[in-house]
Amino acid sequence: MRFTLEDERFRGRLRQWLAQNLRGPFAQLRGAGGPGREHEAHAERLAWNRHLAQAGWTCLGWPPEHGGAGATLARQVIFHEEYARSGAPARVGYLGEELLGPTLIALGTPEQQRRFLPPIVAVRELWCQGYSEPGAGSDLAAVATTATLDGEEWVISGQKVWTSLAHVADWCFVLARTQPGSRGRDGLSYLLVPMRQPGITVRPIRQLTGTSEFNEVFFDGARTEAGLVVGGVGEGWRVARTTLAIERGAATLGQQVGFRRELDALVELARCGPAGSVPLIRDGLARAWIGLEAMRAHALAVLADPAGSGTDASVLKLLWSRWHQRLGELAMQVRGAPSMVARGAPYDLDEWQRLFLFSRADTIYGGSDEIQRNIIAERALGLPRQARS
Ligand SMILES: Cc1cc2nc3c(=O)[nH]c(=O)nc-3n(C[C@H](O)[C@H](O)[C@H](O)COP(=O)(O)OP(=O)(O)OC[C@H]3O[C@@H](n4cnc5c(N)ncnc54)[C@H](O)[C@@H]3O)c2cc1C
């Protein structure tokens, strides 16, 4: 990917804006939030996100007619890189901006676009993703939550699980079975459901990190308008797949800048202590550096090639999940024995312990490593489809 002179000027403007605005009340938000730390300063980060929106720094890649800036891929990459580099806090509206919004732009009706896109751009409404269920994770087509039409409304019953940020979301995009008796990919619909209503109960799940970022969500006669189906009734599988494909877009590079910050800090820690002289740790740090360079090159190549192979995203997911998990393990080695003890009661973890524990989830969410390998085996290598039970 090449950056033009104009792109570099854009980078300069953005860098300056971030430096000038991460001040005053926003200064202490540097580094807050993100995986394993979503509980941090939520209200303040929401205010920061709205500040970003007012200055036109949200939904950059969306077309202007939907409130975006129509930014090229190169500029989206620059945005994510500079944003992560500045230490700005993790954004709270990313599920709307990066998953639901692009799905609505691709497959939503004009009414749905008019109703839902502006509040995402302005960060007035937050979204969560209601796919996984106790019996439907990797096998997403086993979704059992039902939705039945009752006059002008859908009535939804069932349970979702691992629903990230459901406790702060205003809306949820829900994959539900709308054709009674249907099985597998048929008979599913993609519904937009308001979260704040009597028929919905959200129960936080405590994670290995001691924090609660995802939840169980119970739908007990929850309601939504009949027209809030994306892509048509019975088209849920196609729409859900579209969202999954969008999930691994330009934000990947921002994620890698975050990884670089973690690696740099770990190298610094090793340099200042005895771990820096241990050959195996030195070897591990050098390998981590090389791995990150390789990932960045691969990610840029994938993003720059819209035709792609269809399995590139799976390769990328495998690369970063394994890399990040290994970094967590390396951090424990660099910290040595103290890494095994919490700083204080009841469960006060330092940033390295949190990285080590949260990165266990990297090989699960967004499609587990095993599922990515199945995709590569079947689509890239042409091996026979795995027998399904
Ligand atoms: C931090 C985090 C955030 C999440 N956020 C959300 C969210 O916001 N919304 C949402 O809907 N979901 C979310 N999830 C759920 C996530 O998508 C699922 O955990 C994931 O799809 C795996 O499903 P499962 O947990 O049911 O595991 P299972 O599907 O039961 O898998 C268990 C194990 O079996 C393996 N396995 C399963 N099927 C196969 C197969 N066919 N071949 C080989 N191995 C197989 C898996 O790889 C895994 O190791 C989140 C998960 C995590 C960890």
The ligand as a Tripos MOL2 file, in Angstrom:
@<TRIPOS>MOLECULE
LIG
   53    58     1     0     0
SMALL
NO_CHARGES

@<TRIPOS>ATOM
      1 C1        -13.9740  -12.3540   24.3830 C.3       1 LIG1
      2 C2        -15.1230  -12.8930   23.5770 C.ar      1 LIG1
      3 C3        -16.0640  -12.0090   23.0670 C.ar      1 LIG1
      4 C4        -17.1500  -12.5090   22.3440 C.ar      1 LIG1
      5 N1        -18.1080  -11.6260   21.8890 N.ar      1 LIG1
      6 C5        -19.1940  -12.1030   21.2280 C.ar      1 LIG1
      7 C6        -20.2580  -11.2170   20.8290 C.ar      1 LIG1
      8 O1        -20.1980  -10.0140   21.0480 O.2       1 LIG1
      9 N2        -21.3390  -11.7280   20.2030 N.ar      1 LIG1
     10 C7        -21.4400  -13.0730   19.9320 C.ar      1 LIG1
     11 O2        -22.4390  -13.4620   19.3290 O.2       1 LIG1
     12 N3        -20.4630  -13.9400   20.3170 N.ar      1 LIG1
     13 C8        -19.3510  -13.4830   20.9630 C.ar      1 LIG1
     14 N4        -18.3640  -14.3520   21.3800 N.ar      1 LIG1
     15 C9        -18.5560  -15.7870   21.1580 C.3       1 LIG1
     16 C10       -17.6470  -16.4140   20.1310 C.3       1 LIG1
     17 O3        -18.0430  -16.0510   18.8330 O.3       1 LIG1
     18 C11       -17.7160  -17.9350   20.3670 C.3       1 LIG1
     19 O4        -17.1150  -18.1900   21.6260 O.3       1 LIG1
     20 C12       -17.0120  -18.7110   19.2840 C.3       1 LIG1
     21 O5        -17.7270  -18.6270   18.0720 O.3       1 LIG1
     22 C13       -16.8520  -20.2020   19.6760 C.3       1 LIG1
     23 O6        -18.0720  -20.7390   20.0410 O.3       1 LIG1
     24 P1        -18.2600  -21.5210   21.4250 P.3       1 LIG1
     25 O7        -17.7050  -20.6720   22.5300 O.co2     1 LIG1
     26 O8        -19.6940  -21.9410   21.5310 O.co2     1 LIG1
     27 O9        -17.3370  -22.8040   21.3360 O.3       1 LIG1
     28 P2        -17.6760  -24.1670   20.5710 P.3       1 LIG1
     29 O10       -18.2260  -23.8600   19.2210 O.co2     1 LIG1
     30 O11       -18.4700  -25.0440   21.4730 O.co2     1 LIG1
     31 O12       -16.2260  -24.7580   20.3900 O.3       1 LIG1
     32 C14       -15.5260  -25.4170   21.4630 C.3       1 LIG1
     33 C15       -14.2050  -25.9210   20.8780 C.3       1 LIG1
     34 O13       -14.4660  -26.8680   19.8320 O.3       1 LIG1
     35 C16       -13.8260  -26.4690   18.6300 C.3       1 LIG1
     36 N5        -14.6870  -26.7720   17.4820 N.ar      1 LIG1
     37 C17       -16.0060  -26.4800   17.3510 C.ar      1 LIG1
     38 N6        -16.4630  -26.8670   16.1410 N.ar      1 LIG1
     39 C18       -15.3990  -27.4220   15.4900 C.ar      1 LIG1
     40 C19       -15.2250  -27.9880   14.2070 C.ar      1 LIG1
     41 N7        -16.2360  -28.0580   13.3510 N.pl3     1 LIG1
     42 N8        -13.9860  -28.4500   13.8650 N.ar      1 LIG1
     43 C20       -12.9350  -28.3560   14.7380 C.ar      1 LIG1
     44 N9        -13.0490  -27.8280   15.9820 N.ar      1 LIG1
     45 C21       -14.2580  -27.3690   16.3460 C.ar      1 LIG1
     46 C22       -13.6660  -24.9650   18.7570 C.3       1 LIG1
     47 O14       -12.6020  -24.4870   17.9640 O.3       1 LIG1
     48 C23       -13.3580  -24.8190   20.2430 C.3       1 LIG1
     49 O15       -12.0040  -25.0770   20.4980 O.3       1 LIG1
     50 C24       -17.2780  -13.8970   22.0940 C.ar      1 LIG1
     51 C25       -16.3010  -14.7720   22.6210 C.ar      1 LIG1
     52 C26       -15.2430  -14.2890   23.3500 C.ar      1 LIG1
     53 C27       -14.2270  -15.2670   23.8900 C.3       1 LIG1
@<TRIPOS>BOND
     1     1     2 1
     2     2     3 ar
     3     2    52 ar
     4     3     4 ar
     5     4     5 ar
     6     4    50 ar
     7     5     6 ar
     8     6     7 ar
     9     6    13 1
    10     7     8 2
    11     7     9 ar
    12     9    10 ar
    13    10    11 2
    14    10    12 ar
    15    12    13 ar
    16    13    14 ar
    17    14    15 1
    18    14    50 ar
    19    15    16 1
    20    16    17 1
    21    16    18 1
    22    18    19 1
    23    18    20 1
    24    20    21 1
    25    20    22 1
    26    22    23 1
    27    23    24 1
    28    24    25 2
    29    24    26 1
    30    24    27 1
    31    27    28 1
    32    28    29 2
    33    28    30 1
    34    28    31 1
    35    31    32 1
    36    32    33 1
    37    33    34 1
    38    33    48 1
    39    34    35 1
    40    35    36 1
    41    35    46 1
    42    36    37 ar
    43    36    45 ar
    44    37    38 ar
    45    38    39 ar
    46    39    40 ar
    47    39    45 ar
    48    40    41 1
    49    40    42 ar
    50    42    43 ar
    51    43    44 ar
    52    44    45 ar
    53    46    47 1
    54    46    48 1
    55    48    49 1
    56    50    51 ar
    57    51    52 ar
    58    52    53 1
@<TRIPOS>SUBSTRUCTURE
     1 LIG1         1 GROUP 0 **** ****
